[in-house]
């Protein structure tokens, strides 16, 4: 009977999806601040623009160009900061009688709605949080509750993040997630981040430049998402979360301009993080190191 461990299984699932191509990452929750989008077109920003604008933690998700502000009868508040948004498109270029596609970079600056005044409030959509009846998943709850070294977790926040200086995790309300499993996948992501703290595995010493978009930041995001995928697999919820995890990983691989080799590197750190969580449980839970028998004889 063939045997394999959960780490290998989940890693192979993610690589398989990356090789086939995955859909863009979808934010698995909706709080009042929601997904950054252009106020006029209502289109959500994608790729690196999404991460960049989301990182500022605005309460409202809307952005506008200078001309859009002007067209709506508003004006930019004095001293306001603009944010650079970029996108690529392929254009046809004729060379030596042959037409080939070349990448063309365009960029523009946008302003957040809080830095704009004079726009009719009726033109600014009301943005409400998603709300659904959340049912805790016992195995996932037990894993977190039994982790003796777990940082403080505060829910009801507008975004999910780990704050190293406070050794604290912020999470949106579980009711703001579209699926119960996605709440735990996101929580696991932040928990894996916390294992890098100096009082735990001290991984953040290696990935010391955690400025948004840096190489260290990108690699730490890969570690956290690989670790979250492992924890989802261990708790039997990976079927619901694996595609979004693969899409998230793909977005950071693009930022690193790399191939799947970083998956293998990240998986090593992620496995160490997950092992650490299991090694510091107050009660016995199913070990990540236990090999699982394949159902195929």
N, C-alpha and C positions, 0 to 999 in steps of 0.2 A: 504494500500500500504506500503510495507516494506521500511524502510528508513535506510540509513547508511552514515557514513562520509567517506571522501576520505582517511583519515589516516588508518582507519580500513580495507578498501578495499585493499589498496596497501600492508599493512602489511600481510594480509591474502594471497595475491598473492605471495609474496616473500616466506613466510613460506611453502606454497603449493609446490613451486618449490624446495625449500631446501629438503623437505621430499621426493620428487620424484628423487632427484639427478639432478644436473645441469652440463652443459658442463663447461670446464675450462674457466676462465675469458679471454676475448680477448681485447687487447688494441684497442680502437675504432678510433685511428688515427695512422698515420705513418709520422713522420718527418724524417729528414736525420739521426737522431740517432737511430730510429726504436727500435725493440725489442731485448734485450740482447740475443745473441746466440753464439754457438761455431763456430769458423771460419772454422774448418775442417769438422765437421759433418753437419753444417748449421742448426742444431736443436736448437730451441728456448728453453731457460730455463723456467721452470714452477714452480708453487707454490711459496714457500718463496724465492727460489733462484732468481726468476724473480724480486720480489719486492726489494730484497737486492741489486742486481746489477743495477737495474734501478735507485735506490735512489742516486747513485753517479753522475748522470746527464752527462755521457760521450757523446760526439758528435757522436762517432762511436760505433756500438753495439757489436763488436767482442771480444771474449775472447779465450784464448788457455791455455792448460796445458804446463808445462815445456817441457815435451817430444815432444809435438806437435810443439812447437817453434823450438826445436832442429831438428826435422825431416824436417821442412821447411827451414832449413839452416839459421835460425835467432838466435838471442841471446837477453837475458833480459837486459835492461838498468840497470846500477848500481844504487842501492838504490830503485828499484821499489817495489811497494807493491803488494802482491798477495791477492786473495779474495777466501774465503772458500765457496765451493759449496757442498751441501749435497743432498742425495736422499735416499729414502727408497725402499726396495724391500722385497717381501715375499719369504722365503725359506722353504722347507719342512724339518721338524725335526721329527725323529722317537723317541717316548718315550713310554715305556711299551707296545711295539708292535703296537702302533698306530702312524699314521703320522699326524702331525698338522703343520699348517703354522705359522711361527713366523716372526715378522718384523726384518729386518737386515739393519742397518744404514751404509752407505758408504759415504766417503767424499774425496774431493781432492781440490787442489788449482789451481786457474787459474789466468792468467795475462791479462790485457787489452792490446789491439793492440797498443795503444799509448806508452806502456812501452816496446815495442818490436822493434828491429831494424834488418835490414839485410834480411827481407823477400821480395821476388819478389813482386812488387806492382801489377802485373797482377794476383796474387793469392788472392788479397784482393778485393772483389766485390765492385762496386760502389753502393752507397746507396742513393736513391733519395726519396724525400717526395712524399706522395700521393697528388694528386691534382684533385679536382672536382668542378663543378659549385655550389657554396653554395647559397642557397636561405633562407634568414632569416625567422624565424617563428615569426609572428607578436606578438602573445600572450607572447611568451618567451622573446622577445626583450622588450616589454612593462614592464614586471615584473622587469627586471634588470634595465632598464633605469629609472623607477619610484621609485626605492629604494633609498631614500634620504641618507641613511647611508652606501651606497655601497662603498667598497674600490676601489682603482684604479685598472683597469683591463688592462693588456698589452698582446696583442696577438703577434703571430709570434715567440713564444718561442719554445724550443725543448721539453718541458714537461709542464704538468699542475701541479700547486702547489699554495698554499697560503703561503705567507711569513709574519708571525705575526709581526716581528720586523719592517717591512716597511708598514704593513697593505696593502699589495698589492697582486693581483692575477696574475699569469703568465699562459698563455694559448697558445697552438699551434694555428696556423692559422686555421680559420674555414674550409678552403679549404683542410686542411690535414686530416680531418675526413672523414670516409667512408660514414657516413650518417649525414644529418643536425641535426636530433634529438640527435645524440650522442654527438655533440658539446655542446648542451644545457645541456644534462645530466651531462657531465663533468664539465661544468661551474657551474651548480647548486651545484655539489659536493664541489667545492672550495668556493662558496659563503656561503654554510652552515658552512664550516670550519671557515670562517671569522666571523660568529656570535659568536664564542667562545672567541673573543678578549675581553680584559679587559674593553674596552670602550662600549662594547655591552652587551652580556650575561655573560661574564667572565667565560665561561665554562672551558677554558684552565687552570684555577686555580685548578679545580678538577682533570683534566687530565693533570697534570703538567709535567710529564716525556714524552716529545714528541720525545725521541730518537727512531729512526726507529726500529720497532720490539718489543718495550716494550709493556706491557699490556695497559698502558694509550694511547699509540699511536694506538694500535689495536682498542681499544674501541672508540677513536675519529674517526677513519676511519669508523666504523660501524655507528656512528651518522651521519657523513657526507653523507654516501651513502644512509642511510634511508631517510634523509632529501631531497637528490636529487631525490630519487624515489617518494617522496610525491610531490615535485614540478613538476616532469614529469607527475604525475597523474593529478594534478590540471590543467596542461596545455594540457592534452589530448595526450601526446606522450609516455605514459608508455608502450603501446603495443610493441613499437619498442625497448625500452631500458630495460624492466623488467628482461629479462633473463640474460643479462650481469650484471645488478645490483645484482641479486641473486647469480651469480657466484662470484662476487667480495666480497659480504658479506660472502659467504661460505668459501672463502680463509682465511679471518680474523678470522672466528669462529674456523677454524682448528688451527690457530696460538694460539688462546686462549685456545684450547683443551676443548671446552665447547659445550653445546647444545644450543638450540634456546632461552634459557632464556635471553641471552644478546640482542637478537633482541627486546624483549619487553622493556628492559632497555634503549637501544639505541633509540627506537622509541619515548620514552617520551622526551628525550633531543632533538631529531630531530623535533618533533612537536612544541616544544617551539621555536626552531630556525626558523622554517617556519612561525609560528605566528608572531615572531618578524619582519621578512621581510615584512609581509603583514601589520603589524601595523605601518610601517614607509614608506608608499608609498606616493608620492607627488600627485598622482591622484588615483582615486578609481579603483581598480581592483577586480576581483572576489575573495571573501574571502575564505581562506582555511577552515574557520569554518562553511561555509554554508553547510548544509546537502543536499545530492543529492538523489532524489527519484529513487528507483529501478524500472526498466522498467517492472518488473514482477508484475502483480496485485495480 
